[in-house]
Amino acid sequence: MDSSSRSSVIIIGAGISGQ
């Protein structure tokens, strides 16, 4: 997984978590 994909996952995960 490259860093751009990883960043997207972190951003999406934070949005779902509401953090």
SVG drawing of the C-alpha trace seen along z (x, -y; Angstrom):
<svg xmlns="http://www.w3.org/2000/svg" viewBox="-19 -15 23 17">
<polyline fill="none" stroke="black" stroke-width="0.4" points="0.0,0.0 1.5,-3.3 1.4,-6.4 -1.4,-8.2 -3.7,-5.2 -2.8,-5.0 -3.5,-8.6 -6.9,-8.2 -7.7,-5.3 -6.8,-7.3 -8.9,-10.3 -11.9,-8.1 -11.5,-6.2 -11.4,-9.5 -14.5,-10.7 -16.5,-7.5 -15.2,-7.7 -16.1,-11.3 -12.7,-12.3"/>
</svg>
